[in-house]
Amino acid sequence: MLTGKQKRYLRAQAHHMNPIFQVGKTGVNENMIAQIDDALEKRELLKVSVLQNCMEDKNEVAEELVKGTGSELVQVIGNTIVLYKESEENKQIELP
């Protein structure tokens, strides 16, 4: 579980990043979860964009991604979700 200070630090780190994945009208599926999980292992921190044609609520999408990947939800702002998961092999981000 991330503390408020850690979330604030991660939000600052993610500010200049662009979303890597987009969730469209098909919603979240197993393949997408697997790809996001792989990307989290390599990057630790990433953004996911929820498109306007997505039938699910952005908070539901965020919840599904967190459960599926075992990551931490840093922030949902607008239609963008910021996720963090500590890498087991490639640790890059040192949390305060």
N, C-alpha and C positions, 0 to 999 in steps of 0.2 A: 504494500500500500504506500502510495506516494504522499509525502507531507505537502502542505501548502507552499512552503519555500521551494521544494523540489519541483512542483508543478509550475511555479512562477519562472524558475530557471529554464525548464523545458519549453515553456511558451516562448520565452525570449530566443531560445535556440531555433525554434521552429518558425519564427516570424518571417524569415527571408526565404524559407523553402517553398517550392511549388508542389501542389498535390501530384502524387505519382499514380494513384488509382482513382477511378470514377465509378460510382454506383449508379446505374441507370434504371430503366423500367423493369428489368428482370430481377432487381434486388440483389441480395447477398446470396451467393451459392458456394458450394464446397470448393470449387476450383479457385474462386476469388480469395477465399479464406486461406487456402494453401499458398497462393502467390504472395499475399500480404504477410503471412507468417515468415516466408523465406526472405522477403525484403526487410522485415523487422530484424531478422537475425544478422543481416548484412549492415543495416543502417542504424538500428535501434530506435530511431525517431522518424516518423513520416506522417504525411498528411493524406487524407482521403477526401475527395470531393463528392458530394451527393448532388446529382443532377436534378433539375426541376421535374423531369418526367418520371422520377422514382416514385413508386406507389407507396412506399413505406415512409414513416416519419424518420427524420434524421437521428433522433435519439434512439429509436428502435434499431436502426442500422448500426449505430455506435455500439449499442449493447450486444448485438449479434457478433460484431467484429471482435469485441473484447473477449466474449466467451469463447469464440472459435479459435482465436490466436493465443489466448492466455496473456494478453497484453494489458497495459494500464491506460485508461482514458485520461488524457491530459486536459483536453478542451474540446467543446463543440462550439464553434463560432460561425454564425451564418450557416452556410451549407458545407462547411469544412470541419472534418474531424481530425484531431491530432492524437496519434497513438504512440506509446513508448513501451518497449520491451527490452530488458537488459540482455545483451548478447552473451552467449555462453563462451564463444571462441574469439569473437572480434570486438571486445569491449573498447568503445571509443569515448563515450560520454561519462564523465566523472560527476556524480550528483553531489550537491552540497550537503 
